[in-house]
Amino acid sequence: MLNSNNQSSPAFLTIQYDGIGGTIKMRDEDFIVEEMPLYEPCGQGTHIYVLIEKKGIATMEALAQIARALYIPRREIGFAGLKDAHAVASQWISVEHIEPEKLLSLDISGIKVIKTARHGNKIKLGHLAGNRFAIRLRKFNPPLTQAIKTVEDVMSVLINRGVPNYFGAQRFGSRGDTHLLGQAVSRGKIDEFVDMFLGLPETEESLVFSKARRFYEAGDYKKAHDTWPYTFSDQRRALRALVKGKGDKKKAYNAVDKHLKSFFVSAYQSYLFNLVLEARIGDVDKLLLGDMAYKHINGACFRVEDTALEQSRCDGFEISPTGPLVGFRMTKLSGPAGDIENPVLEQAGLKNRDFRQMRQYGARGGRRPLRFQPHNVHIDSGRDEFGQFVELRFELDSGCYATSLIREITKTNI
């Protein structure tokens, strides 16, 4: 079971099949993701859309390096979604009032500019139709023939019943603490946020960051600032504020970019959603009385008052049960559905004041389907200079994690 201190492995749907184990990221080239844009740039406007290909670098780090090269704040760069660091990923970003030639001439390690186009508005988070994946599984446990059979059997279940719509581990950061930072923001616990954001070296894997965090813990904010790499601008700004403010943590908190704090709050919503999904994992394709059902065709929701009537639509993947994205706009479940979900949320102890705080960071609340359906699935196998592999190609709608699908095959926490 997930808890508030770490992101342990959530429950699986396809428990009747053993996992094949293995790895999906022995090489960055084993995990290829291509963003499917919600719309094409029109060719006119002040915003320059840039298709980039990044390899071995996280989206936020890539944006920070691009912003630094262009001498602009990171927040001025628009993007639709986060892509894995250990992957070859192509995605669109947008920058306003920059000549395309300047963007095409960028020379940044791990980032390639493919093309540019003009449009009238900035790309915002969620402005994508979905993602197309090509993933190679390596070093799996059973013989290749058996591994392929297991993959085919598991995928058959996932296509028909749906993939548990967990937020992936990458949502919670390399330290697994973004939801805890979001919880601190949501509850207005400024000192707790700053201490977690800049300190706690015992939870840090990177030696450089651990050293910086130890300086913070010792109260040497200047040395902590000088130790953080330049690309980690929020940590450095917060530490500069501490130096100038003589340890005033409120000033450090205010120095952290609001968009980053919004991401942390969203991670907290994601964590609570995962808890509810795990509580319903065996019935992600079953509607209960009092559920809020999600219409896949348009994203609208409605309350389920007749399960016998609506279940056939659920079986056809027209609708699905939903889980909570906490906030003022989240509709509370009733009946048997509420008997499962509401106790989980009550344990979080969120009050109206917390919802008001979350709303300041864009977390208004809503519902999210408990499952998703992969499209255009192809399963193949082969061998190259790195050994045998099973290759999966598929498309997922926006907001769905490929790792949530793969982990059902490997039965490991990808």
Legacy VTK file of the C-alpha trace (Angstrom):
# vtk DataFile Version 3.0
C-alpha trace
ASCII
DATASET POLYDATA
POINTS 414 float
0.000 0.000 0.000
1.184 3.522 -0.755
1.959 5.731 2.201
2.834 9.352 2.754
6.567 8.757 2.963
7.342 6.899 -0.244
5.891 5.624 -3.474
5.912 1.847 -3.088
4.598 -0.442 -5.797
0.820 -0.048 -6.274
-1.350 -3.118 -6.743
-1.660 -4.823 -10.135
-4.804 -5.576 -12.116
-3.521 -8.649 -13.998
-2.563 -10.659 -10.925
-3.423 -13.945 -12.696
-0.251 -13.601 -14.796
3.324 -13.732 -13.546
5.494 -10.836 -14.573
8.321 -11.321 -17.035
10.592 -8.887 -15.185
13.252 -7.155 -17.203
14.157 -3.558 -17.911
12.781 -0.965 -20.313
15.577 1.596 -20.134
18.845 -0.249 -20.556
19.484 2.413 -23.200
17.676 5.695 -23.796
16.904 4.425 -27.313
14.847 1.588 -25.799
12.167 4.085 -24.739
10.959 6.275 -27.589
8.040 8.641 -27.100
6.573 10.998 -29.661
4.128 13.698 -28.666
0.882 13.785 -30.654
-0.141 17.479 -30.717
-3.695 18.585 -30.060
-3.500 20.922 -33.055
-1.008 21.982 -35.709
0.551 25.468 -35.630
-1.236 27.772 -38.081
1.901 29.429 -39.464
1.177 32.928 -38.142
1.561 34.649 -34.780
4.151 35.843 -32.285
4.668 32.451 -30.628
7.287 30.156 -32.122
6.474 26.475 -31.769
9.621 24.345 -31.563
9.729 20.587 -32.013
12.639 19.309 -29.941
14.088 15.840 -29.517
15.719 15.261 -26.157
17.777 12.297 -25.022
18.752 11.431 -21.465
17.386 14.648 -19.996
14.146 15.480 -18.156
11.709 17.989 -19.623
12.106 20.592 -16.866
15.889 20.370 -17.068
15.716 20.714 -20.868
13.508 23.788 -20.538
15.874 25.307 -17.984
18.843 24.844 -20.312
16.957 26.270 -23.298
15.829 29.271 -21.228
19.388 29.880 -20.083
20.672 29.725 -23.662
18.009 32.230 -24.757
18.481 34.484 -21.685
14.801 34.264 -20.764
12.946 33.021 -17.645
11.971 29.348 -17.820
8.316 30.209 -17.198
8.177 31.948 -20.596
8.569 28.598 -22.351
5.308 26.765 -22.953
5.062 22.980 -23.008
2.254 20.431 -23.117
3.573 17.628 -20.933
6.517 16.074 -19.133
8.545 13.384 -20.862
10.843 10.778 -19.322
14.486 11.674 -18.783
15.835 8.241 -19.750
14.276 8.191 -23.203
14.425 9.617 -26.671
11.459 11.966 -26.597
10.111 14.471 -29.095
7.805 17.226 -27.932
6.627 20.702 -28.846
7.519 23.780 -26.823
6.708 27.434 -27.490
8.598 30.700 -27.049
7.295 34.180 -27.856
9.164 36.954 -29.656
12.222 34.856 -30.536
13.447 34.550 -34.113
13.170 30.959 -35.439
16.789 31.135 -36.642
17.976 31.650 -33.076
16.076 28.579 -31.936
17.327 26.472 -34.827
20.908 27.415 -33.977
20.703 26.244 -30.351
23.538 23.866 -29.468
22.692 22.096 -26.203
23.901 18.628 -25.256
21.063 16.085 -25.317
18.652 18.450 -27.121
18.063 18.685 -30.860
15.805 21.267 -32.526
13.892 19.510 -35.313
11.756 22.326 -36.736
9.868 25.518 -35.887
6.510 27.047 -36.824
4.484 30.106 -35.843
1.212 30.171 -33.924
-1.018 32.643 -32.093
-0.900 31.302 -28.543
1.452 29.750 -26.019
1.455 25.973 -25.568
-0.043 25.133 -22.191
0.098 22.028 -20.026
-2.305 19.421 -21.418
-2.332 20.799 -24.989
-1.689 17.411 -26.574
-3.827 14.623 -27.978
-1.614 11.863 -26.657
1.717 10.131 -27.035
3.056 7.412 -29.331
5.469 4.909 -27.775
8.006 2.338 -28.955
9.422 0.486 -25.945
11.886 -2.393 -25.883
11.875 -4.769 -22.916
15.205 -6.482 -22.231
16.677 -8.929 -19.726
13.288 -10.533 -19.034
13.168 -13.742 -17.008
11.364 -16.414 -19.112
12.455 -17.666 -22.549
11.495 -15.351 -25.412
8.570 -17.484 -26.634
7.030 -17.607 -23.169
7.676 -13.916 -22.607
5.823 -12.998 -25.806
2.893 -15.220 -24.824
2.661 -13.491 -21.428
2.845 -10.064 -23.039
0.053 -10.985 -25.454
-2.143 -12.392 -22.650
-1.647 -9.358 -20.402
-2.208 -6.911 -23.241
-5.446 -8.673 -24.153
-6.746 -8.036 -20.627
-5.553 -4.429 -20.612
-7.137 -3.651 -23.986
-10.459 -5.105 -22.900
-10.628 -4.152 -19.200
-8.342 -1.132 -19.275
-5.001 -0.186 -17.779
-5.088 1.102 -14.172
-4.688 4.840 -14.644
-2.025 5.327 -11.982
0.097 8.431 -12.042
3.574 7.053 -12.732
6.522 7.160 -10.366
8.095 9.980 -12.407
5.225 12.184 -11.220
6.728 12.037 -7.746
10.288 12.975 -8.689
13.630 11.250 -8.262
13.339 11.548 -4.471
9.689 10.477 -4.438
8.712 13.593 -2.512
6.928 15.961 -4.895
3.569 14.999 -3.369
4.912 15.789 0.098
6.069 19.192 -1.118
2.593 19.664 -2.594
0.994 18.651 0.677
3.049 21.306 2.487
2.019 23.942 -0.090
-1.636 22.912 0.173
-1.616 23.267 3.943
0.358 26.499 3.986
3.258 24.932 5.893
5.984 27.248 4.643
8.834 26.147 6.929
8.119 22.484 6.224
8.168 23.131 2.475
11.458 25.036 2.535
13.144 22.465 4.783
12.083 19.658 2.443
12.865 21.575 -0.755
16.391 22.515 0.318
17.267 20.039 3.073
16.839 16.377 4.061
20.177 15.215 2.597
19.618 11.664 3.831
16.951 11.161 1.141
19.160 12.460 -1.676
20.914 10.072 -4.071
23.064 12.668 -5.851
26.305 13.473 -4.025
26.324 17.067 -5.280
22.763 17.734 -4.173
23.317 15.916 -0.891
26.278 18.185 -0.170
24.188 21.279 -0.922
21.396 20.009 1.305
23.849 19.387 4.161
25.048 22.976 3.929
21.407 24.081 4.181
20.829 21.898 7.223
23.909 23.457 8.831
22.539 26.952 8.175
25.242 27.846 5.642
22.910 29.131 2.958
25.696 30.801 0.930
27.638 27.542 0.525
24.397 25.684 -0.203
23.629 28.219 -2.936
27.104 27.927 -4.468
26.925 24.111 -4.458
23.622 23.758 -6.302
24.198 23.516 -10.100
23.240 26.652 -12.047
20.330 24.952 -13.794
18.511 24.469 -10.470
17.410 28.076 -10.437
14.558 27.708 -7.939
16.765 26.238 -5.232
19.388 28.922 -5.849
16.795 31.729 -5.769
15.347 30.390 -2.532
18.820 30.227 -0.973
19.681 33.768 -2.130
16.470 34.923 -0.483
17.514 33.177 2.731
20.911 34.882 2.655
19.410 38.329 2.015
16.530 37.750 4.412
18.760 36.408 7.177
16.999 33.059 7.309
13.452 34.266 6.567
11.844 31.097 5.147
8.762 32.932 3.915
10.984 34.928 1.566
12.610 31.697 0.413
9.180 30.162 -0.198
8.060 33.175 -2.236
11.234 32.966 -4.337
10.260 29.510 -5.642
8.496 29.714 -9.002
4.714 29.505 -8.661
4.486 27.105 -11.598
6.819 24.683 -9.815
4.725 24.866 -6.657
1.664 24.218 -8.814
3.365 21.075 -10.082
3.953 19.955 -6.495
0.289 20.526 -5.594
-0.720 18.527 -8.669
1.574 15.711 -7.488
-0.266 15.702 -4.164
-3.575 15.357 -6.017
-1.990 12.505 -7.988
-0.890 10.733 -4.824
-4.420 10.784 -3.371
-5.868 9.603 -6.687
-3.466 6.646 -6.676
-4.596 5.686 -3.181
-8.233 5.560 -4.283
-7.385 3.668 -7.475
-5.502 1.046 -5.481
-8.550 0.610 -3.239
-10.622 -0.184 -6.366
-7.968 -1.965 -8.427
-9.939 -5.184 -8.968
-12.965 -3.326 -10.319
-11.585 -0.559 -12.518
-14.023 -1.704 -15.204
-17.059 -1.940 -12.894
-19.488 0.870 -12.099
-20.894 1.209 -8.603
-23.974 3.058 -7.469
-22.970 6.633 -6.662
-19.985 6.645 -9.025
-19.200 9.609 -11.240
-18.750 8.071 -14.697
-16.379 9.557 -17.269
-17.401 9.837 -20.941
-14.311 9.060 -23.000
-15.673 10.857 -26.044
-15.704 14.307 -24.443
-14.476 14.105 -20.829
-17.862 14.920 -19.293
-18.967 13.162 -16.085
-22.337 12.089 -14.715
-23.538 10.329 -11.586
-24.378 6.643 -11.907
-27.911 5.969 -10.645
-28.559 2.683 -12.465
-25.569 0.349 -12.666
-27.425 -2.294 -14.700
-28.205 0.311 -17.350
-24.736 1.878 -17.508
-22.468 -1.186 -17.148
-22.893 -2.209 -20.800
-21.512 1.205 -21.824
-18.622 0.641 -19.447
-17.973 -2.801 -20.957
-17.736 -1.107 -24.368
-15.229 1.424 -22.995
-17.652 4.261 -23.689
-17.546 5.289 -20.032
-15.418 4.484 -16.975
-15.568 4.956 -13.201
-13.504 7.856 -11.880
-11.236 8.762 -9.016
-10.705 12.117 -7.282
-8.535 15.089 -8.123
-9.133 16.868 -4.842
-10.324 20.460 -4.824
-13.466 22.585 -4.742
-14.693 21.311 -8.125
-14.357 17.646 -7.211
-17.752 15.962 -6.995
-18.002 13.753 -3.941
-19.161 10.170 -4.487
-22.159 8.665 -2.738
-23.514 5.166 -2.096
-21.275 2.082 -2.388
-18.753 4.026 -4.513
-18.455 6.666 -1.806
-18.054 3.993 0.854
-14.731 3.090 -0.789
-13.407 6.497 -1.841
-14.507 8.871 0.910
-12.673 7.182 3.829
-9.418 7.369 1.858
-9.846 11.127 1.346
-10.988 11.673 4.924
-7.665 10.265 6.122
-5.913 13.098 4.260
-7.697 15.552 6.565
-8.063 18.308 3.967
-10.159 21.339 4.973
-11.775 24.121 2.966
-8.830 26.399 3.739
-6.548 23.817 2.112
-8.733 23.750 -0.991
-8.545 27.560 -1.157
-4.767 27.351 -0.934
-4.646 24.684 -3.651
-6.861 26.791 -5.891
-4.226 29.552 -5.818
-1.950 27.091 -7.578
-4.462 26.026 -10.223
-5.719 22.886 -8.445
-9.469 23.404 -8.670
-10.359 19.730 -8.462
-12.209 17.294 -10.684
-12.518 13.631 -11.632
-10.144 11.344 -13.566
-10.972 7.945 -15.106
-9.667 4.961 -13.163
-8.531 3.252 -16.371
-7.395 3.947 -19.917
-7.322 1.951 -23.134
-4.159 1.592 -25.245
-4.612 2.081 -29.006
-2.873 0.701 -32.097
-1.013 -1.949 -30.121
1.723 -3.949 -31.859
3.925 -6.593 -30.218
7.177 -7.681 -31.818
10.495 -9.239 -30.826
14.034 -9.391 -32.070
17.706 -9.337 -31.263
20.355 -6.667 -31.705
23.881 -6.098 -30.444
22.486 -5.643 -26.929
20.582 -8.931 -26.864
16.992 -10.133 -27.189
14.070 -7.770 -26.786
10.308 -7.636 -26.860
9.076 -4.430 -28.487
5.726 -2.828 -27.751
4.277 -0.034 -29.847
1.108 1.732 -28.767
-0.623 5.091 -28.432
-2.034 6.577 -25.241
-4.320 9.518 -24.633
-2.985 12.614 -22.924
-2.278 12.175 -19.219
-1.841 8.379 -19.360
1.457 6.820 -18.283
3.150 4.159 -20.399
4.871 2.875 -17.276
1.460 2.008 -15.793
0.962 -0.338 -18.745
4.479 -1.806 -18.761
4.483 -2.587 -15.039
1.477 -4.883 -15.542
3.707 -6.921 -17.884
6.879 -6.880 -15.805
5.179 -6.933 -12.361
7.871 -4.548 -11.164
7.653 -0.893 -10.205
8.983 0.703 -13.396
LINES 1 415
414 0 1 2 3 4 5 6 7 8 9 10 11 12 13 14 15 16 17 18 19 20 21 22 23 24 25 26 27 28 29 30 31 32 33 34 35 36 37 38 39 40 41 42 43 44 45 46 47 48 49 50 51 52 53 54 55 56 57 58 59 60 61 62 63 64 65 66 67 68 69 70 71 72 73 74 75 76 77 78 79 80 81 82 83 84 85 86 87 88 89 90 91 92 93 94 95 96 97 98 99 100 101 102 103 104 105 106 107 108 109 110 111 112 113 114 115 116 117 118 119 120 121 122 123 124 125 126 127 128 129 130 131 132 133 134 135 136 137 138 139 140 141 142 143 144 145 146 147 148 149 150 151 152 153 154 155 156 157 158 159 160 161 162 163 164 165 166 167 168 169 170 171 172 173 174 175 176 177 178 179 180 181 182 183 184 185 186 187 188 189 190 191 192 193 194 195 196 197 198 199 200 201 202 203 204 205 206 207 208 209 210 211 212 213 214 215 216 217 218 219 220 221 222 223 224 225 226 227 228 229 230 231 232 233 234 235 236 237 238 239 240 241 242 243 244 245 246 247 248 249 250 251 252 253 254 255 256 257 258 259 260 261 262 263 264 265 266 267 268 269 270 271 272 273 274 275 276 277 278 279 280 281 282 283 284 285 286 287 288 289 290 291 292 293 294 295 296 297 298 299 300 301 302 303 304 305 306 307 308 309 310 311 312 313 314 315 316 317 318 319 320 321 322 323 324 325 326 327 328 329 330 331 332 333 334 335 336 337 338 339 340 341 342 343 344 345 346 347 348 349 350 351 352 353 354 355 356 357 358 359 360 361 362 363 364 365 366 367 368 369 370 371 372 373 374 375 376 377 378 379 380 381 382 383 384 385 386 387 388 389 390 391 392 393 394 395 396 397 398 399 400 401 402 403 404 405 406 407 408 409 410 411 412 413
